[in-house]
Every structure is written in C-alpha cells, then in structure tokens.
Amino acid sequence: MTVYLRIPAADPELLAAVEECAVADLHEAMGSVLGFDLGRAALLDPAIRPLVRGVRISGQAVTVRTNPTDGLYGHRAIRLLQPGQILVASTGGFSSAAMFAELTALAARANGARGAVVDGPVRDSDALEEMGFPVWSRGTYAGHTDKAGPGAVNVPVVCGGVLVEPGDVVVADGDGVISLPLASAAAVVAAARTRVEREKGIRAAIDRGEQLFDLLGLQVPEEYDRAWKD
C-alpha cells in the first residue's frame, strides 16, 4: 500500500509533439524503432474502448492499482492528478464493480486531468458522455465499490495487458490506447512524424491516380496470377 506523490517529469515539447500523433502511427513507429513485438506489446487490450468516439487524448500516466471492487486508492490517485495527466487504473480486468464514475470524473477534471484509462468498467456513463470527460474502459457496469483498500499509487501497473510505469506517455483515440515508455517516447514520436509525412505523399499520389499496391512496393509472385475465365 504505497503512494508515490510525483511522477517523472517529461519535456513539455515532447508532450506537445505527442498530441499530434494518432495511436496507429505511434504503434507503427514504435515497431520500427524498438521492434515489432514491442510495438504491438505497447497497445492495450482492444476491449478497452472509448466511451465517446471522436476524441484523442495524450499525457503522462498517473497509475493506480486497486483491489477489485474497492476505489479508495483510485480516489487518492485522482487527488494527486496534475494538469495534462491521465489516470491509468489497473484492476486486473475485474468486471463486477465500476472503477470510475461521474463524481470521480468531476474531481479529475477539476485537477486538470486529460482523461482516464480504466482496466475495468465504469458507471454513470450517460453523465460522463454529457460532461465530455474522455474515458477508455472495458464497458459499463453499475456495481458499487467499497473504499477500504488496499491499493497503490504511482507504481508500475499492468493495464489492458501492458506494463505502464508512472510517467509513461499514454495516447488514446478511437483505435484504442498505447503506452510509450518515457525513455523511448521521443524516438517513437520522431518516427511517427516521419510516417505521417510519408502517408501525406501517398494520399497525394492516390489522388493523382496511382495505385496503393505499387506505391507501397508490394509484390505477388507472377505465377499466382490467373487470367479471367468466362
């Protein structure tokens, strides 16, 4: 039952650059920088989805590990949130209690949080949608949570099958959630920017009538081609 009050600081310019990047681009870039397996391993379980689509958030992770059905340390983590940060809550994917709700969202937003990623369900979903606080979760469930503990704040957690360290850079959009280790985030963002510029050129070429298959340099052995038969 440990509570660390601060997370490692990130360069503000890095955090601003991350805001421009989509999850898919960061995933591809991380694969090119650190290896395909690590790029895929940084993506949270696709069952963790946005409550409201059409939103992208990014920021450093304030992590919390809670006992299933208990929200005490989640409240402690929310109290520590600073502007621009994202709450990342790990419950082991437990689905019989809501680990985030309207009042916790109001408290998080009042502290300047960008959003929340919860490895479990949330409740008060209509209110959360109405207030527009970005939340990614495993769905909705009205089950009550106790407030007795145990838990821990700003310790390494596993959320959606991914190890998230306090201070890691989290990005979430309609495709899901990715967690970038702080030490490699700058290199991943640089590679993502290169990928985005390359795709701009590909889009322009498609508009000119070129074929995506050729632009990507793809090949299929000619022996597999067959003429159309009537």
Phi and psi in degrees as GROMACS dihedral restraints (atoms count N, CA, C in turn):
[ dihedral_restraints ]
;  ai    aj    ak    al  type     phi  dphi    fc
    3     4     5     6     1  -114.6    20    10
    4     5     6     7     1   140.1    20    10
    6     7     8     9     1  -126.0    20    10
    7     8     9    10     1   111.4    20    10
    9    10    11    12     1   -93.3    20    10
   10    11    12    13     1   129.4    20    10
   12    13    14    15     1   -80.7    20    10
   13    14    15    16     1   -20.4    20    10
   15    16    17    18     1  -133.9    20    10
   16    17    18    19     1   157.0    20    10
   18    19    20    21     1  -113.6    20    10
   19    20    21    22     1   160.4    20    10
   21    22    23    24     1   -58.8    20    10
   22    23    24    25     1   139.2    20    10
   24    25    26    27     1   -80.4    20    10
   25    26    27    28     1   143.4    20    10
   27    28    29    30     1  -111.5    20    10
   28    29    30    31     1   154.4    20    10
   30    31    32    33     1   -62.6    20    10
   31    32    33    34     1   124.7    20    10
   33    34    35    36     1   -56.5    20    10
   34    35    36    37     1   -33.9    20    10
   36    37    38    39     1   -66.3    20    10
   37    38    39    40     1   -36.0    20    10
   39    40    41    42     1   -64.3    20    10
   40    41    42    43     1   -45.8    20    10
   42    43    44    45     1   -63.2    20    10
   43    44    45    46     1   -36.9    20    10
   45    46    47    48     1   -66.1    20    10
   46    47    48    49     1   -38.3    20    10
   48    49    50    51     1   -67.5    20    10
   49    50    51    52     1   -38.2    20    10
   51    52    53    54     1   -61.1    20    10
   52    53    54    55     1   -35.1    20    10
   54    55    56    57     1   -57.7    20    10
   55    56    57    58     1   -25.0    20    10
   57    58    59    60     1   -83.4    20    10
   58    59    60    61     1    -7.3    20    10
   60    61    62    63     1  -104.8    20    10
   61    62    63    64     1   136.6    20    10
   63    64    65    66     1   -82.8    20    10
   64    65    66    67     1   157.6    20    10
   66    67    68    69     1   -58.5    20    10
   67    68    69    70     1   -44.4    20    10
   69    70    71    72     1   -61.3    20    10
   70    71    72    73     1   -41.9    20    10
   72    73    74    75     1   -66.1    20    10
   73    74    75    76     1   -40.4    20    10
   75    76    77    78     1   -65.7    20    10
   76    77    78    79     1   -39.0    20    10
   78    79    80    81     1   -61.0    20    10
   79    80    81    82     1   -49.2    20    10
   81    82    83    84     1   -62.8    20    10
   82    83    84    85     1   -41.3    20    10
   84    85    86    87     1   -66.2    20    10
   85    86    87    88     1   -40.6    20    10
   87    88    89    90     1   -63.8    20    10
   88    89    90    91     1   -36.9    20    10
   90    91    92    93     1   -62.3    20    10
   91    92    93    94     1   -39.4    20    10
   93    94    95    96     1   -73.5    20    10
   94    95    96    97     1   -30.2    20    10
   96    97    98    99     1   -85.6    20    10
   97    98    99   100     1   -44.9    20    10
   99   100   101   102     1  -112.0    20    10
  100   101   102   103     1    -7.9    20    10
  102   103   104   105     1   113.1    20    10
  103   104   105   106     1   145.0    20    10
  105   106   107   108     1   -55.9    20    10
  106   107   108   109     1   -43.4    20    10
  108   109   110   111     1   -62.1    20    10
  109   110   111   112     1   -41.8    20    10
  111   112   113   114     1   -69.6    20    10
  112   113   114   115     1   -35.3    20    10
  114   115   116   117     1   -61.4    20    10
  115   116   117   118     1   -42.4    20    10
  117   118   119   120     1   -73.0    20    10
  118   119   120   121     1   -35.9    20    10
  120   121   122   123     1   -67.5    20    10
  121   122   123   124     1   -18.1    20    10
  123   124   125   126     1   -81.1    20    10
  124   125   126   127     1   -11.3    20    10
  126   127   128   129     1   -85.4    20    10
  127   128   129   130     1   127.3    20    10
  129   130   131   132     1   -69.8    20    10
  130   131   132   133     1   157.5    20    10
  132   133   134   135     1   -45.1    20    10
  133   134   135   136     1   128.6    20    10
  135   136   137   138     1   -63.6    20    10
  136   137   138   139     1   -10.7    20    10
  138   139   140   141     1   -70.7    20    10
  139   140   141   142     1   -16.2    20    10
  141   142   143   144     1   -85.8    20    10
  142   143   144   145     1   106.8    20    10
  144   145   146   147     1  -121.8    20    10
  145   146   147   148     1   159.2    20    10
  147   148   149   150     1   -72.8    20    10
  148   149   150   151     1   139.8    20    10
  150   151   152   153     1   -67.6    20    10
  151   152   153   154     1   -36.7    20    10
  153   154   155   156     1  -126.4    20    10
  154   155   156   157     1   127.0    20    10
  156   157   158   159     1   -81.4    20    10
  157   158   159   160     1   169.1    20    10
  159   160   161   162     1    82.6    20    10
  160   161   162   163     1    16.5    20    10
  162   163   164   165     1  -124.6    20    10
  163   164   165   166     1   141.1    20    10
  165   166   167   168     1  -127.7    20    10
  166   167   168   169     1   135.0    20    10
  168   169   170   171     1  -130.2    20    10
  169   170   171   172     1   155.9    20    10
  171   172   173   174     1  -150.3    20    10
  172   173   174   175     1   152.0    20    10
  174   175   176   177     1   166.8    20    10
  175   176   177   178     1   174.9    20    10
  177   178   179   180     1   -80.5    20    10
  178   179   180   181     1   147.7    20    10
  180   181   182   183     1   -84.9    20    10
  181   182   183   184     1   127.7    20    10
  183   184   185   186     1  -101.2    20    10
  184   185   186   187     1   114.6    20    10
  186   187   188   189     1   -97.9    20    10
  187   188   189   190     1   149.5    20    10
  189   190   191   192     1  -143.4    20    10
  190   191   192   193     1   134.2    20    10
  192   193   194   195     1  -111.6    20    10
  193   194   195   196     1   119.9    20    10
  195   196   197   198     1  -116.4    20    10
  196   197   198   199     1   153.5    20    10
  198   199   200   201     1   -71.0    20    10
  199   200   201   202     1   136.4    20    10
  201   202   203   204     1   -51.3    20    10
  202   203   204   205     1   135.7    20    10
  204   205   206   207     1    72.5    20    10
  205   206   207   208     1     9.7    20    10
  207   208   209   210     1  -125.5    20    10
  208   209   210   211     1   132.9    20    10
  210   211   212   213     1  -113.7    20    10
  211   212   213   214     1    10.4    20    10
  213   214   215   216     1   -57.6    20    10
  214   215   216   217     1   -49.7    20    10
  216   217   218   219     1   -76.4    20    10
  217   218   219   220     1   -20.5    20    10
  219   220   221   222     1   -63.8    20    10
  220   221   222   223     1   -42.4    20    10
  222   223   224   225     1   -63.8    20    10
  223   224   225   226     1   -37.9    20    10
  225   226   227   228     1   -64.9    20    10
  226   227   228   229     1   -40.7    20    10
  228   229   230   231     1   -64.9    20    10
  229   230   231   232     1   -41.8    20    10
  231   232   233   234     1   -61.2    20    10
  232   233   234   235     1   -37.5    20    10
  234   235   236   237     1   -63.1    20    10
  235   236   237   238     1   -26.4    20    10
  237   238   239   240     1   -90.0    20    10
  238   239   240   241     1    -9.7    20    10
  240   241   242   243     1   -59.3    20    10
  241   242   243   244     1   140.1    20    10
  243   244   245   246     1  -115.0    20    10
  244   245   246   247     1   161.1    20    10
  246   247   248   249     1   -52.6    20    10
  247   248   249   250     1   134.2    20    10
  249   250   251   252     1    87.9    20    10
  250   251   252   253     1    -5.2    20    10
  252   253   254   255     1   -90.2    20    10
  253   254   255   256     1   164.3    20    10
  255   256   257   258     1  -124.6    20    10
  256   257   258   259     1   131.0    20    10
  258   259   260   261     1   -77.6    20    10
  259   260   261   262     1   127.5    20    10
  261   262   263   264     1  -120.1    20    10
  262   263   264   265     1   110.9    20    10
  264   265   266   267     1  -110.4    20    10
  265   266   267   268     1   128.0    20    10
  267   268   269   270     1  -111.0    20    10
  268   269   270   271     1   124.9    20    10
  270   271   272   273     1  -126.8    20    10
  271   272   273   274     1    13.4    20    10
  273   274   275   276     1    70.9    20    10
  274   275   276   277     1    20.6    20    10
  276   277   278   279     1    74.4    20    10
  277   278   279   280     1    13.6    20    10
  279   280   281   282     1   -60.9    20    10
  280   281   282   283     1   132.7    20    10
  282   283   284   285     1  -115.1    20    10
  283   284   285   286     1    11.9    20    10
  285   286   287   288     1  -110.2    20    10
  286   287   288   289     1    20.9    20    10
  288   289   290   291     1  -159.4    20    10
  289   290   291   292     1   138.1    20    10
  291   292   293   294     1   -79.3    20    10
  292   293   294   295     1   127.7    20    10
  294   295   296   297     1  -102.8    20    10
  295   296   297   298     1     5.6    20    10
  297   298   299   300     1  -157.7    20    10
  298   299   300   301     1   147.2    20    10
  300   301   302   303     1  -156.9    20    10
  301   302   303   304     1  -172.1    20    10
  303   304   305   306     1   -59.9    20    10
  304   305   306   307     1   -49.6    20    10
  306   307   308   309     1   -66.9    20    10
  307   308   309   310     1   -37.3    20    10
  309   310   311   312     1   -67.5    20    10
  310   311   312   313     1   -34.5    20    10
  312   313   314   315     1   -66.4    20    10
  313   314   315   316     1   -41.2    20    10
  315   316   317   318     1   -60.9    20    10
  316   317   318   319     1   -42.9    20    10
  318   319   320   321     1   -66.0    20    10
  319   320   321   322     1   -42.1    20    10
  321   322   323   324     1   -64.5    20    10
  322   323   324   325     1   -43.6    20    10
  324   325   326   327     1   -64.9    20    10
  325   326   327   328     1   -37.7    20    10
  327   328   329   330     1   -62.0    20    10
  328   329   330   331     1   -28.9    20    10
  330   331   332   333     1   -87.5    20    10
  331   332   333   334     1     0.7    20    10
  333   334   335   336     1    91.2    20    10
  334   335   336   337     1    12.3    20    10
  336   337   338   339     1   -65.0    20    10
  337   338   339   340     1   147.8    20    10
  339   340   341   342     1   -80.9    20    10
  340   341   342   343     1   -27.8    20    10
  342   343   344   345     1   168.5    20    10
  343   344   345   346     1  -169.1    20    10
  345   346   347   348     1  -141.3    20    10
  346   347   348   349     1   144.1    20    10
  348   349   350   351     1  -122.7    20    10
  349   350   351   352     1   120.4    20    10
  351   352   353   354     1  -124.7    20    10
  352   353   354   355     1   124.2    20    10
  354   355   356   357     1   -85.4    20    10
  355   356   357   358     1    65.7    20    10
  357   358   359   360     1   170.1    20    10
  358   359   360   361     1  -175.1    20    10
  360   361   362   363     1   -86.4    20    10
  361   362   363   364     1   166.5    20    10
  363   364   365   366     1  -124.6    20    10
  364   365   366   367     1   166.6    20    10
  366   367   368   369     1  -132.4    20    10
  367   368   369   370     1  -177.8    20    10
  369   370   371   372     1    57.7    20    10
  370   371   372   373     1    39.0    20    10
  372   373   374   375     1   -63.5    20    10
  373   374   375   376     1   -36.4    20    10
  375   376   377   378     1   -63.1    20    10
  376   377   378   379     1   -43.1    20    10
  378   379   380   381     1   -65.8    20    10
  379   380   381   382     1   -39.6    20    10
  381   382   383   384     1   -62.9    20    10
  382   383   384   385     1   -41.6    20    10
  384   385   386   387     1   -63.8    20    10
  385   386   387   388     1   -42.9    20    10
  387   388   389   390     1   -64.0    20    10
  388   389   390   391     1   -40.4    20    10
  390   391   392   393     1   -79.8    20    10
  391   392   393   394     1   -14.7    20    10
  393   394   395   396     1    74.4    20    10
  394   395   396   397     1    23.1    20    10
  396   397   398   399     1   -83.6    20    10
  397   398   399   400     1   123.6    20    10
  399   400   401   402     1   -69.7    20    10
  400   401   402   403     1   125.3    20    10
  402   403   404   405     1  -136.2    20    10
  403   404   405   406     1   133.5    20    10
  405   406   407   408     1  -113.8    20    10
  406   407   408   409     1   132.0    20    10
  408   409   410   411     1  -155.5    20    10
  409   410   411   412     1  -179.5    20    10
  411   412   413   414     1   -90.1    20    10
  412   413   414   415     1    15.1    20    10
  414   415   416   417     1   124.1    20    10
  415   416   417   418     1  -159.4    20    10
  417   418   419   420     1  -123.9    20    10
  418   419   420   421     1   149.1    20    10
  420   421   422   423     1  -164.0    20    10
  421   422   423   424     1   138.0    20    10
  423   424   425   426     1   -88.9    20    10
  424   425   426   427     1     2.7    20    10
  426   427   428   429     1   -59.1    20    10
  427   428   429   430     1   139.0    20    10
  429   430   431   432     1   -75.7    20    10
  430   431   432   433     1   149.7    20    10
  432   433   434   435     1  -115.5    20    10
  433   434   435   436     1   143.9    20    10
  435   436   437   438     1   -81.2    20    10
  436   437   438   439     1   175.2    20    10
  438   439   440   441     1  -138.9    20    10
  439   440   441   442     1    66.0    20    10
  441   442   443   444     1  -127.4    20    10
  442   443   444   445     1   -16.9    20    10
  444   445   446   447     1    92.2    20    10
  445   446   447   448     1  -175.4    20    10
  447   448   449   450     1   -82.1    20    10
  448   449   450   451     1  -176.3    20    10
  450   451   452   453     1   175.9    20    10
  451   452   453   454     1  -174.2    20    10
  453   454   455   456     1  -157.1    20    10
  454   455   456   457     1   148.8    20    10
  456   457   458   459     1  -124.1    20    10
  457   458   459   460     1   136.8    20    10
  459   460   461   462     1    58.0    20    10
  460   461   462   463     1    48.4    20    10
  462   463   464   465     1  -122.2    20    10
  463   464   465   466     1   161.9    20    10
  465   466   467   468     1   -59.7    20    10
  466   467   468   469     1   134.9    20    10
  468   469   470   471     1  -131.9    20    10
  469   470   471   472     1   160.6    20    10
  471   472   473   474     1  -107.2    20    10
  472   473   474   475     1   115.8    20    10
  474   475   476   477     1  -123.2    20    10
  475   476   477   478     1   120.5    20    10
  477   478   479   480     1    60.5    20    10
  478   479   480   481     1    30.6    20    10
  480   481   482   483     1    82.1    20    10
  481   482   483   484     1     5.5    20    10
  483   484   485   486     1  -118.0    20    10
  484   485   486   487     1   135.2    20    10
  486   487   488   489     1   -73.2    20    10
  487   488   489   490     1   121.1    20    10
  489   490   491   492     1  -118.1    20    10
  490   491   492   493     1   121.1    20    10
  492   493   494   495     1   -92.2    20    10
  493   494   495   496     1   147.5    20    10
  495   496   497   498     1   -58.1    20    10
  496   497   498   499     1   131.0    20    10
  498   499   500   501     1    94.9    20    10
  499   500   501   502     1   -12.3    20    10
  501   502   503   504     1   -59.0    20    10
  502   503   504   505     1   155.3    20    10
  504   505   506   507     1   -93.7    20    10
  505   506   507   508     1   118.2    20    10
  507   508   509   510     1  -106.3    20    10
  508   509   510   511     1   134.8    20    10
  510   511   512   513     1  -127.9    20    10
  511   512   513   514     1   134.5    20    10
  513   514   515   516     1  -137.0    20    10
  514   515   516   517     1   134.9    20    10
  516   517   518   519     1  -148.9    20    10
  517   518   519   520     1  -161.6    20    10
  519   520   521   522     1   -65.1    20    10
  520   521   522   523     1   -18.1    20    10
  522   523   524   525     1   -87.2    20    10
  523   524   525   526     1   -12.6    20    10
  525   526   527   528     1   132.9    20    10
  526   527   528   529     1  -151.6    20    10
  528   529   530   531     1  -132.8    20    10
  529   530   531   532     1   139.0    20    10
  531   532   533   534     1  -129.3    20    10
  532   533   534   535     1   144.9    20    10
  534   535   536   537     1  -118.5    20    10
  535   536   537   538     1   121.2    20    10
  537   538   539   540     1  -102.2    20    10
  538   539   540   541     1   122.7    20    10
  540   541   542   543     1   -55.6    20    10
  541   542   543   544     1   134.6    20    10
  543   544   545   546     1   -57.1    20    10
  544   545   546   547     1   -36.3    20    10
  546   547   548   549     1   -65.8    20    10
  547   548   549   550     1   -27.8    20    10
  549   550   551   552     1  -110.1    20    10
  550   551   552   553     1     2.5    20    10
  552   553   554   555     1   -61.7    20    10
  553   554   555   556     1   -41.0    20    10
  555   556   557   558     1   -62.5    20    10
  556   557   558   559     1   -43.9    20    10
  558   559   560   561     1   -65.7    20    10
  559   560   561   562     1   -38.5    20    10
  561   562   563   564     1   -66.8    20    10
  562   563   564   565     1   -42.2    20    10
  564   565   566   567     1   -64.4    20    10
  565   566   567   568     1   -40.8    20    10
  567   568   569   570     1   -61.1    20    10
  568   569   570   571     1   -43.1    20    10
  570   571   572   573     1   -66.9    20    10
  571   572   573   574     1   -35.2    20    10
  573   574   575   576     1   -65.7    20    10
  574   575   576   577     1   -39.5    20    10
  576   577   578   579     1   -63.0    20    10
  577   578   579   580     1   -41.4    20    10
  579   580   581   582     1   -61.7    20    10
  580   581   582   583     1   -41.5    20    10
  582   583   584   585     1   -63.1    20    10
  583   584   585   586     1   -42.2    20    10
  585   586   587   588     1   -61.8    20    10
  586   587   588   589     1   -43.6    20    10
  588   589   590   591     1   -64.5    20    10
  589   590   591   592     1   -39.1    20    10
  591   592   593   594     1   -62.4    20    10
  592   593   594   595     1   -41.6    20    10
  594   595   596   597     1   -69.7    20    10
  595   596   597   598     1   -28.2    20    10
  597   598   599   600     1   -60.5    20    10
  598   599   600   601     1   -42.2    20    10
  600   601   602   603     1   -65.0    20    10
  601   602   603   604     1   -37.8    20    10
  603   604   605   606     1   -65.9    20    10
  604   605   606   607     1   -41.8    20    10
  606   607   608   609     1   -60.7    20    10
  607   608   609   610     1   -43.0    20    10
  609   610   611   612     1   -63.1    20    10
  610   611   612   613     1   -39.4    20    10
  612   613   614   615     1   -67.1    20    10
  613   614   615   616     1   -39.0    20    10
  615   616   617   618     1   -62.5    20    10
  616   617   618   619     1   -41.0    20    10
  618   619   620   621     1   -61.9    20    10
  619   620   621   622     1   -28.0    20    10
  621   622   623   624     1   -82.1    20    10
  622   623   624   625     1    -3.1    20    10
  624   625   626   627     1   104.2    20    10
  625   626   627   628     1     2.1    20    10
  627   628   629   630     1   -76.6    20    10
  628   629   630   631     1   158.4    20    10
  630   631   632   633     1   -93.6    20    10
  631   632   633   634     1   133.5    20    10
  633   634   635   636     1   -58.2    20    10
  634   635   636   637     1   -39.3    20    10
  636   637   638   639     1   -54.4    20    10
  637   638   639   640     1   -44.4    20    10
  639   640   641   642     1   -74.2    20    10
  640   641   642   643     1   -39.9    20    10
  642   643   644   645     1   -62.1    20    10
  643   644   645   646     1   -31.8    20    10
  645   646   647   648     1   -84.7    20    10
  646   647   648   649     1    -4.3    20    10
  648   649   650   651     1    68.9    20    10
  649   650   651   652     1    31.5    20    10
  651   652   653   654     1   -81.5    20    10
  652   653   654   655     1   154.6    20    10
  654   655   656   657     1  -142.8    20    10
  655   656   657   658     1   141.2    20    10
  657   658   659   660     1  -123.1    20    10
  658   659   660   661     1   130.7    20    10
  660   661   662   663     1   -51.6    20    10
  661   662   663   664     1   132.7    20    10
  663   664   665   666     1   -60.2    20    10
  664   665   666   667     1   -26.0    20    10
  666   667   668   669     1   -67.0    20    10
  667   668   669   670     1   -14.6    20    10
  669   670   671   672     1   -88.5    20    10
  670   671   672   673     1   -10.5    20    10
  672   673   674   675     1   -72.9    20    10
  673   674   675   676     1   140.0    20    10
  675   676   677   678     1  -131.9    20    10
  676   677   678   679     1   140.6    20    10
  678   679   680   681     1   -73.3    20    10
  679   680   681   682     1   148.1    20    10
  681   682   683   684     1   -67.0    20    10
  682   683   684   685     1   132.8    20    10
  684   685   686   687     1  -109.3    20    10
  685   686   687   688     1   134.9    20    10
